[in-house]
Amino acid sequence: MKPLEITIKGEDGYLFFGEHPGTYTFVPEDCITFREDGSIVLDQLHYIQRQWAARNMRFNSVATSGSLLFPNKRRPVTETDASGLSVFLEHLRLGYGSQFVHSKTA
């Protein structure tokens, strides 16, 4: 099942649980490939270059070590009621204001 989609600053992307418990990540559409066999491939270099590894760290309220946060590509967010997701989305909304569109798909 595909992850929930959101748009930030006109950029479409997907929500994934982060690599640390209780964290979430936004992954731009051009950093991810969905294969026919259902597997997901993340272009980590592009994700870092686009600065989403650092931005996602700032928008999470869970304390972690380090300055970069990567998605757990095996755990896409598919339900809008995932524990803690509303806090992450609220942080994105506060950070991006009207440039943030929540859940294009649910």
N, CA, C and O atoms as a MOPAC input file, in Angstrom:
PM7 MOZYME 1SCF
protein

 N      0.83400 1    -1.18300 1     0.00000 1
 C      0.00000 1     0.00000 1     0.00000 1
 C      0.88100 1     1.24800 1     0.00000 1
 O      1.87100 1     1.31400 1     0.72800 1
 N      0.52100 1     2.23000 1    -0.81200 1
 C      1.28600 1     3.46300 1    -0.90500 1
 C      1.08700 1     4.30200 1     0.35400 1
 O      0.03000 1     4.26100 1     0.98300 1
 N      2.11800 1     5.06200 1     0.70800 1
 C      2.01500 1     5.94800 1     1.87100 1
 C      1.06500 1     7.11000 1     1.60900 1
 O      0.69600 1     7.38600 1     0.46800 1
 N      0.67500 1     7.78700 1     2.69300 1
 C     -0.12100 1     8.99900 1     2.56100 1
 C      0.68400 1    10.03100 1     1.80400 1
 O      1.90300 1    10.11400 1     1.95300 1
 N     -0.00100 1    10.81800 1     0.99000 1
 C      0.64600 1    11.86300 1     0.20800 1
 C      0.35200 1    13.22400 1     0.81200 1
 O     -0.75500 1    13.47800 1     1.28600 1
 N      1.35300 1    14.09900 1     0.79400 1
 C      1.15600 1    15.49200 1     1.17100 1
 C      1.94200 1    16.35400 1     0.18700 1
 O      2.77400 1    15.85600 1    -0.57100 1
 N      1.66500 1    17.63900 1     0.21500 1
 C      2.36800 1    18.58500 1    -0.64400 1
 C      2.92900 1    19.70500 1     0.22100 1
 O      2.21200 1    20.28900 1     1.03200 1
 N      4.20800 1    20.00000 1     0.04700 1
 C      4.86200 1    21.08700 1     0.76500 1
 C      5.53800 1    21.97600 1    -0.26500 1
 O      6.36400 1    21.51400 1    -1.05300 1
 N      5.18000 1    23.25900 1    -0.25400 1
 C      5.74300 1    24.23600 1    -1.19600 1
 C      5.61600 1    23.75100 1    -2.63600 1
 O      6.54300 1    23.90800 1    -3.43000 1
 N      4.47600 1    23.16400 1    -2.97100 1
 C      4.22000 1    22.68300 1    -4.31800 1
 C      4.91000 1    21.37200 1    -4.66400 1
 O      4.84800 1    20.91300 1    -5.80500 1
 N      5.56400 1    20.77300 1    -3.68400 1
 C      6.29900 1    19.53800 1    -3.90100 1
 C      5.53300 1    18.35400 1    -3.32000 1
 O      5.28400 1    18.29700 1    -2.11600 1
 N      5.16400 1    17.41000 1    -4.18100 1
 C      4.45400 1    16.21500 1    -3.73400 1
 C      5.42100 1    15.23300 1    -3.11000 1
 O      6.57600 1    15.11800 1    -3.52100 1
 N      4.92400 1    14.52300 1    -2.10500 1
 C      5.75900 1    13.51700 1    -1.46500 1
 C      4.93100 1    12.59800 1    -0.58600 1
 O      3.70100 1    12.65400 1    -0.58600 1
 N      5.62300 1    11.75400 1     0.15900 1
 C      4.97900 1    10.70100 1     0.93400 1
 C      5.45300 1    10.72000 1     2.37400 1
 O      6.54600 1    11.19400 1     2.68200 1
 N      4.60200 1    10.19200 1     3.25400 1
 C      4.93400 1    10.09900 1     4.66700 1
 C      5.40000 1     8.69200 1     5.02200 1
 O      4.79000 1     7.69800 1     4.62900 1
 N      6.49100 1     8.63300 1     5.77000 1
 C      7.03900 1     7.37800 1     6.27800 1
 C      7.34000 1     7.54000 1     7.75800 1
 O      7.61000 1     8.64500 1     8.23000 1
 N      7.29000 1     6.43300 1     8.48400 1
 C      7.81300 1     6.45800 1     9.83400 1
 C      9.31000 1     6.68800 1     9.70700 1
 O      9.92500 1     6.26500 1     8.72800 1
 N      9.90400 1     7.36200 1    10.70000 1
 C     11.34000 1     7.60100 1    10.68600 1
 C     12.10700 1     6.39300 1    11.19300 1
 O     11.52400 1     5.42200 1    11.67600 1
 N     13.41200 1     6.47100 1    11.07500 1
 C     14.27000 1     5.37600 1    11.52600 1
 C     14.30700 1     5.26000 1    13.05000 1
 O     14.67000 1     4.21100 1    13.58000 1
 N     13.93800 1     6.32100 1    13.75200 1
 C     13.89000 1     6.29800 1    15.21700 1
 C     12.43700 1     6.16700 1    15.66700 1
 O     11.55300 1     6.75500 1    15.04400 1
 N     12.16800 1     5.41700 1    16.72400 1
 C     10.79400 1     5.24400 1    17.21100 1
 C     10.12300 1     6.59100 1    17.49100 1
 O     10.72300 1     7.48700 1    18.08600 1
 N      8.87500 1     6.71600 1    17.05400 1
 C      8.09300 1     7.92000 1    17.29700 1
 C      8.36300 1     9.06200 1    16.34600 1
 O      7.84700 1    10.16100 1    16.55000 1
 N      9.16900 1     8.83400 1    15.29300 1
 C      9.47400 1     9.90600 1    14.34400 1
 C      8.78800 1     9.64500 1    13.00500 1
 O      8.42300 1     8.51700 1    12.67700 1
 N      8.62600 1    10.72700 1    12.24600 1
 C      8.00900 1    10.67600 1    10.92000 1
 C      8.87900 1    11.44000 1     9.93500 1
 O      9.66300 1    12.30400 1    10.32600 1
 N      8.73700 1    11.11600 1     8.65700 1
 C      9.49300 1    11.81200 1     7.62000 1
 C      8.61800 1    12.10300 1     6.41000 1
 O      7.71300 1    11.34100 1     6.07000 1
 N      8.91600 1    13.22300 1     5.77800 1
 C      8.36000 1    13.55600 1     4.46800 1
 C      9.43800 1    13.20200 1     3.45400 1
 O     10.58800 1    13.61700 1     3.60000 1
 N      9.07700 1    12.44200 1     2.43600 1
 C     10.02700 1    12.06300 1     1.38700 1
 C      9.48100 1    12.57300 1     0.05300 1
 O      8.42300 1    12.12500 1    -0.38900 1
 N     10.18700 1    13.50200 1    -0.59100 1
 C      9.73400 1    14.01800 1    -1.87900 1
 C      9.58900 1    12.89200 1    -2.91300 1
 O     10.32600 1    11.90600 1    -2.90400 1
 N      8.63100 1    13.08100 1    -3.77900 1
 C      8.31900 1    12.08400 1    -4.80700 1
 C      9.53200 1    11.71400 1    -5.66100 1
 O      9.67700 1    10.56200 1    -6.07200 1
 N     10.40300 1    12.69000 1    -5.92800 1
 C     11.55300 1    12.39700 1    -6.79000 1
 C     12.70200 1    11.70100 1    -6.05000 1
 O     13.74500 1    11.43600 1    -6.64700 1
 N     12.52300 1    11.40500 1    -4.77200 1
 C     13.53300 1    10.67200 1    -3.99600 1
 C     13.13300 1     9.21900 1    -3.76600 1
 O     13.84800 1     8.47200 1    -3.09900 1
 N     11.99800 1     8.82200 1    -4.31500 1
 C     11.46600 1     7.49300 1    -4.01500 1
 C     10.98300 1     6.81000 1    -5.29300 1
 O     10.46400 1     7.45600 1    -6.20300 1
 N     11.16500 1     5.49900 1    -5.34000 1
 C     10.67300 1     4.70100 1    -6.46400 1
 C      9.86800 1     3.54500 1    -5.90400 1
 O     10.32600 1     2.82900 1    -5.01300 1
 N      8.67200 1     3.36900 1    -6.43000 1
 C      7.82600 1     2.23700 1    -6.05700 1
 C      7.95600 1     1.19000 1    -7.15500 1
 O      7.56600 1     1.42800 1    -8.29800 1
 N      8.49800 1     0.04500 1    -6.80700 1
 C      8.69100 1    -1.02700 1    -7.78800 1
 C      7.43200 1    -1.86700 1    -7.91700 1
 O      6.58400 1    -1.89400 1    -7.02600 1
 N      7.33400 1    -2.54600 1    -9.04300 1
 C      6.16300 1    -3.39000 1    -9.31400 1
 C      6.00000 1    -4.51200 1    -8.29400 1
 O      4.88000 1    -4.94900 1    -8.03000 1
 N      7.11200 1    -4.98300 1    -7.71500 1
 C      7.03500 1    -6.06600 1    -6.72400 1
 C      6.61000 1    -5.57000 1    -5.34300 1
 O      6.54700 1    -6.35400 1    -4.39600 1
 N      6.31600 1    -4.25800 1    -5.22000 1
 C      5.87100 1    -3.68700 1    -3.96000 1
 C      6.99100 1    -3.10800 1    -3.11100 1
 O      6.73000 1    -2.47100 1    -2.09100 1
 N      8.23100 1    -3.32300 1    -3.52100 1
 C      9.34700 1    -2.77400 1    -2.75000 1
 C      9.49000 1    -1.27900 1    -3.03100 1
 O      9.01700 1    -0.76500 1    -4.04400 1
 N     10.15500 1    -0.60800 1    -2.10200 1
 C     10.35000 1     0.83400 1    -2.18900 1
 C     11.84500 1     1.11100 1    -2.17100 1
 O     12.57200 1     0.57400 1    -1.33500 1
 N     12.30200 1     1.95400 1    -3.09600 1
 C     13.70800 1     2.31700 1    -3.17700 1
 C     13.82900 1     3.80800 1    -2.87200 1
 O     13.15400 1     4.63500 1    -3.48400 1
 N     14.69700 1     4.13700 1    -1.91700 1
 C     14.96000 1     5.52200 1    -1.54300 1
 C     16.30400 1     5.95100 1    -2.12300 1
 O     17.31200 1     5.26800 1    -1.94300 1
 N     16.31300 1     7.07800 1    -2.81500 1
 C     17.55300 1     7.67300 1    -3.29900 1
 C     18.10100 1     8.52700 1    -2.15100 1
 O     17.78900 1     9.71400 1    -2.05100 1
 N     18.92400 1     7.91000 1    -1.28100 1
 C     19.40400 1     8.58700 1    -0.08200 1
 C     20.23400 1     9.82600 1    -0.39200 1
 O     20.10400 1    10.84100 1     0.29200 1
 N     21.07500 1     9.75900 1    -1.40300 1
 C     21.90500 1    10.91000 1    -1.73800 1
 C     21.03700 1    12.10600 1    -2.12900 1
 O     21.26800 1    13.22100 1    -1.66200 1
 N     20.05800 1    11.87900 1    -2.97100 1
 C     19.15700 1    12.96200 1    -3.39800 1
 C     18.35700 1    13.49700 1    -2.21200 1
 O     18.15100 1    14.70500 1    -2.09300 1
 N     17.90700 1    12.60100 1    -1.33800 1
 C     17.16600 1    12.97000 1    -0.12000 1
 C     18.02500 1    13.89000 1     0.75800 1
 O     17.52600 1    14.88100 1     1.29000 1
 N     19.30300 1    13.56600 1     0.90700 1
 C     20.21300 1    14.40300 1     1.70100 1
 C     20.48200 1    15.72500 1     0.99100 1
 O     20.43700 1    16.78600 1     1.61400 1
 N     20.75900 1    15.66800 1    -0.30200 1
 C     21.03800 1    16.87800 1    -1.06800 1
 C     19.86500 1    17.85100 1    -1.05900 1
 O     20.06100 1    19.06600 1    -1.07000 1
 N     18.67600 1    17.33000 1    -1.04000 1
 C     17.46900 1    18.17500 1    -1.00500 1
 C     17.19900 1    18.70300 1     0.40200 1
 O     16.26100 1    19.47300 1     0.61200 1
 N     18.01800 1    18.29000 1     1.35600 1
 C     17.99900 1    18.72300 1     2.75800 1
 C     16.80400 1    18.22900 1     3.55400 1
 O     16.49800 1    18.77600 1     4.61300 1
 N     16.12300 1    17.20200 1     3.05800 1
 C     14.98400 1    16.67600 1     3.80600 1
 C     15.41300 1    15.84400 1     5.01200 1
 O     14.64700 1    15.71800 1     5.96700 1
 N     16.60300 1    15.28200 1     4.99200 1
 C     17.08800 1    14.53300 1     6.15800 1
 C     17.22800 1    15.47300 1     7.35700 1
 O     16.92000 1    15.08600 1     8.48500 1
 N     17.68100 1    16.67900 1     7.12800 1
 C     17.82200 1    17.67400 1     8.19800 1
 C     16.47500 1    18.30300 1     8.54800 1
 O     16.16000 1    18.47100 1     9.72600 1
 N     15.68500 1    18.64700 1     7.54800 1
 C     14.37700 1    19.27500 1     7.81900 1
 C     13.46500 1    18.35400 1     8.61600 1
 O     12.79700 1    18.79700 1     9.55100 1
 N     13.43200 1    17.07400 1     8.25200 1
 C     12.57100 1    16.13800 1     8.97900 1
 C     12.96800 1    16.03700 1    10.44500 1
 O     12.10600 1    15.86400 1    11.30700 1
 N     14.24800 1    16.14100 1    10.73600 1
 C     14.70300 1    16.10000 1    12.11300 1
 C     14.11000 1    17.27300 1    12.90100 1
 O     13.68300 1    17.10000 1    14.04200 1
 N     14.08400 1    18.45000 1    12.30300 1
 C     13.56600 1    19.64700 1    12.98200 1
 C     12.06500 1    19.56300 1    13.25500 1
 O     11.59000 1    20.12500 1    14.24200 1
 N     11.31700 1    18.87800 1    12.40500 1
 C      9.86400 1    18.86800 1    12.55600 1
 C      9.34100 1    17.76600 1    13.47100 1
 O      8.13400 1    17.67700 1    13.69500 1
 N     10.21200 1    16.93900 1    13.99500 1
 C      9.81100 1    15.89500 1    14.93600 1
 C     10.02700 1    16.37600 1    16.36100 1
 O     10.97900 1    17.10400 1    16.64200 1
 N      9.13300 1    15.96300 1    17.26300 1
 C      9.24800 1    16.38100 1    18.65800 1
 C      9.97000 1    15.34500 1    19.51400 1
 O     10.21300 1    15.58800 1    20.69600 1
 N     10.31200 1    14.20800 1    18.94500 1
 C     11.01000 1    13.15100 1    19.66800 1
 C     12.50700 1    13.45200 1    19.64900 1
 O     13.08700 1    13.71000 1    18.59400 1
 N     13.12200 1    13.41600 1    20.82700 1
 C     14.55900 1    13.68800 1    20.91600 1
 C     15.34800 1    12.50300 1    20.37200 1
 O     15.14100 1    11.36200 1    20.78500 1
 N     16.24900 1    12.78500 1    19.44600 1
 C     17.13300 1    11.76300 1    18.88900 1
 C     18.53800 1    12.34600 1    18.81700 1
 O     18.71800 1    13.56100 1    18.90700 1
 N     19.50600 1    11.49900 1    18.65900 1
 C     20.86700 1    11.99700 1    18.48700 1
 C     21.12900 1    12.17300 1    16.99700 1
 O     20.55300 1    11.46600 1    16.17000 1
 N     21.98600 1    13.10600 1    16.66400 1
 C     22.30500 1    13.33100 1    15.26800 1
 C     21.52100 1    14.49100 1    14.68100 1
 O     20.65300 1    15.07100 1    15.33300 1
 N     21.84400 1    14.81400 1    13.44300 1
 C     21.20200 1    15.94900 1    12.78700 1
 C     20.43500 1    15.55700 1    11.53200 1
 O     19.83700 1    16.41100 1    10.87800 1
 N     20.44900 1    14.26200 1    11.19100 1
 C     19.74400 1    13.78400 1    10.00200 1
 C     18.76800 1    12.67800 1    10.38300 1
 O     19.05000 1    11.87400 1    11.27100 1
 N     17.63400 1    12.64000 1     9.71900 1
 C     16.63100 1    11.61300 1     9.97400 1
 C     16.23600 1    10.97400 1     8.65000 1
 O     15.84900 1    11.65800 1     7.70200 1
 N     16.34100 1     9.66400 1     8.60500 1
 C     15.98900 1     8.92800 1     7.39700 1
 C     14.67800 1     8.18200 1     7.58900 1
 O     14.33400 1     7.79600 1     8.70700 1
 N     13.94400 1     7.97800 1     6.49200 1
 C     12.70400 1     7.21200 1     6.58600 1
 C     12.98500 1     5.72200 1     6.71600 1
 O     14.01400 1     5.22000 1     6.26300 1
 N     12.05700 1     5.04100 1     7.33700 1
 C     12.07500 1     3.57900 1     7.34700 1
 C     11.24300 1     3.16900 1     6.14300 1
 O     10.01400 1     3.15200 1     6.21700 1
 N     11.89500 1     2.84000 1     5.04100 1
 C     11.16600 1     2.58500 1     3.78500 1
 C     10.27600 1     1.35400 1     3.86900 1
 O      9.42900 1     1.14300 1     3.00000 1
 N     10.45600 1     0.54300 1     4.89700 1
 C      9.58700 1    -0.62400 1     5.09800 1
 C      8.33500 1    -0.27500 1     5.89700 1
 O      7.46600 1    -1.12200 1     6.10700 1
 N      8.24700 1     1.00500 1     6.35000 1
 C      7.11200 1     1.41200 1     7.16400 1
 C      6.48200 1     2.70400 1     6.64500 1
 O      6.62500 1     3.75700 1     7.26700 1
 N      5.79400 1     2.63100 1     5.52100 1
 C      5.07800 1     3.82200 1     5.05800 1
 C      3.90600 1     4.11800 1     5.99100 1
 O      3.31100 1     3.20400 1     6.56100 1
 N      3.58400 1     5.38500 1     6.13900 1
 C      2.41500 1     5.78000 1     6.92300 1
 C      1.20700 1     5.63700 1     6.01800 1
 O      1.11400 1     6.32200 1     5.00000 1
 N      0.27800 1     4.75700 1     6.37200 1
 C     -0.90100 1     4.51300 1     5.53700 1
 C     -2.20500 1     4.92700 1     6.22000 1
 O     -3.25900 1     4.94400 1     5.58400 1
 N     -2.14100 1     5.25600 1     7.49100 1
 C     -3.33200 1     5.64700 1     8.24900 1
 C     -3.12800 1     7.03500 1     8.85000 1
 O     -2.06200 1     7.33100 1     9.39000 1
 N     -4.13900 1     7.87900 1     8.75600 1
 C     -4.02900 1     9.23600 1     9.28600 1
 C     -4.04800 1     9.28000 1    10.80100 1
 O     -3.70600 1    10.30800 1    11.38500 1
 N     -4.43800 1     8.19400 1    11.45500 1
 C     -4.51300 1     8.19200 1    12.91300 1
 C     -3.30000 1     7.53700 1    13.58300 1
 O     -3.38500 1     7.14700 1    14.74800 1
 N     -2.17700 1     7.40800 1    12.87100 1
 C     -0.95400 1     6.84700 1    13.45600 1
 C     -0.53900 1     7.69100 1    14.65700 1
 O     -0.61200 1     8.91900 1    14.61400 1
 N     -0.11000 1     7.03800 1    15.71300 1
 C      0.25500 1     7.71200 1    16.95900 1
 C      1.34800 1     8.75300 1    16.72800 1
 O      2.41600 1     8.43300 1    16.20700 1
 N      1.07900 1     9.99400 1    17.11600 1
 C      2.06100 1    11.06400 1    16.98400 1
 C      2.09000 1    11.75400 1    15.63700 1
 O      2.74800 1    12.78300 1    15.48900 1
 N      1.38900 1    11.21000 1    14.64600 1
 C      1.41100 1    11.81200 1    13.30900 1
 C      0.82000 1    13.21300 1    13.31500 1
 O      1.33000 1    14.09800 1    12.62800 1
 N     -0.24100 1    13.43200 1    14.07600 1
 C     -0.88600 1    14.74900 1    14.09000 1
 C      0.07400 1    15.83200 1    14.58400 1
 O      0.01300 1    16.96800 1    14.11400 1
 N      0.95800 1    15.49400 1    15.52500 1
 C      1.93600 1    16.46300 1    16.02300 1
 C      2.93800 1    16.81600 1    14.91800 1
 O      3.24900 1    17.99000 1    14.71300 1
 N      3.43900 1    15.80700 1    14.21100 1
 C      4.37300 1    16.04000 1    13.10700 1
 C      3.71300 1    16.90500 1    12.03000 1
 O      4.32300 1    17.85600 1    11.54100 1
 N      2.48500 1    16.58500 1    11.66100 1
 C      1.78100 1    17.35700 1    10.63900 1
 C      1.52900 1    18.79000 1    11.09800 1
 O      1.59900 1    19.72200 1    10.29600 1
 N      1.23700 1    18.96500 1    12.37900 1
 C      1.03300 1    20.31700 1    12.91100 1
 C      2.33300 1    21.11500 1    12.84700 1
 O      2.31300 1    22.30300 1    12.52400 1
 N      3.46000 1    20.47700 1    13.14900 1
 C      4.74900 1    21.16100 1    13.03600 1
 C      5.02600 1    21.56800 1    11.58400 1
 O      5.53000 1    22.66200 1    11.33400 1
 N      4.70100 1    20.70000 1    10.63600 1
 C      4.85400 1    21.05200 1     9.22400 1
 C      3.94500 1    22.22000 1     8.85600 1
 O      4.35600 1    23.14800 1     8.15900 1
 N      2.70900 1    22.16100 1     9.33300 1
 C      1.75000 1    23.23900 1     9.03600 1
 C      2.24100 1    24.57400 1     9.58800 1
 O      2.15400 1    25.60100 1     8.91400 1
 N      2.75900 1    24.55600 1    10.82100 1
 C      3.27100 1    25.78400 1    11.42000 1
 C      4.51400 1    26.28100 1    10.68500 1
 O      4.70500 1    27.48900 1    10.53900 1
 N      5.34700 1    25.37200 1    10.22800 1
 C      6.57000 1    25.74400 1     9.53200 1
 C      6.34500 1    26.24900 1     8.11800 1
 O      7.05800 1    27.13900 1     7.65400 1
 N      5.36100 1    25.68900 1     7.43100 1
 C      5.15400 1    26.02300 1     6.02100 1
 C      3.86900 1    26.79700 1     5.74000 1
 O      3.66500 1    27.27100 1     4.62200 1
 N      3.00700 1    26.92900 1     6.73700 1
 C      1.78400 1    27.71200 1     6.58800 1
 C      0.93100 1    27.25500 1     5.42000 1
 O      0.64000 1    26.06800 1     5.27400 1
 N      0.53300 1    28.20900 1     4.58800 1
 C     -0.36400 1    27.90800 1     3.47300 1
 C      0.31800 1    27.08800 1     2.37700 1
 O     -0.34400 1    26.63600 1     1.44300 1
 N      1.62300 1    26.89300 1     2.48100 1
 C      2.35200 1    26.10600 1     1.48300 1
 C      2.31400 1    24.61200 1     1.80000 1
 O      2.93500 1    23.80800 1     1.10600 1
 N      1.58800 1    24.25200 1     2.84300 1
 C      1.47600 1    22.85800 1     3.27100 1
 C      0.06300 1    22.36000 1     3.02400 1
 O     -0.90100 1    22.97800 1     3.47700 1
 N     -0.07000 1    21.24200 1     2.30700 1
 C     -1.36900 1    20.63200 1     2.04900 1
 C     -1.34700 1    19.23600 1     2.67300 1
 O     -0.52400 1    18.39800 1     2.30800 1
 N     -2.24500 1    19.00000 1     3.60300 1
 C     -2.28900 1    17.72900 1     4.34100 1
 C     -3.06900 1    16.66300 1     3.59200 1
 O     -4.12600 1    16.93300 1     3.02200 1
 N     -2.54800 1    15.47900 1     3.60100 1
 C     -3.21000 1    14.25600 1     3.12900 1
 C     -4.01500 1    14.40200 1     1.85300 1
 O     -5.23400 1    14.56900 1     1.88000 1
 N     -3.31600 1    14.33400 1     0.74600 1
 C     -4.00200 1    14.29000 1    -0.54100 1
 C     -4.71600 1    12.95400 1    -0.71100 1
 O     -5.74000 1    12.87400 1    -1.38900 1
 N     -4.16900 1    11.89800 1    -0.08900 1
 C     -4.82200 1    10.60200 1    -0.11300 1
 C     -4.91800 1    10.08400 1     1.30900 1
 O     -4.10100 1    10.43200 1     2.16200 1
 N     -5.89500 1     9.26900 1     1.55700 1
 C     -6.05400 1     8.71900 1     2.90700 1
 C     -6.53500 1     7.30000 1     2.81300 1
 O     -6.73500 1     6.64600 1     3.83600 1

